Amino acid sequence: MAETRLGKKKRGTGHQINLTTIIELKKIGIEEIPEIQKIAYGTWPNTFGKIMPTEQINYMLELIYNDTALKSQMNDKGHQFIIA
């Protein structure tokens, strides 16, 4: 689990407000491949849509995030997937 602490000064008061945000990180494995795919397919179009054609995005998603490729990344290449 990772913890982030942010300190902000309230405008005009000189007082500091401490905000604590706790982010839980979880390593996921082969059984959660559908979750990895859901995140990838949900984020790639918004992230790359203005700089890459839809066809290229779809090609990259299928190449990198298909079941076989993800299993190989985890089992053969030692890739780890961590979600918050």
ABEGO torsion letter per residue (X at the ends): XBBBBBBBBBBGAGBBBBBBBBBBBBBBBAAAAAAAAAAAAAAAAAAAAAABBAAAAAAAAAAAABAAAAAAAAAAAGBBBBBX
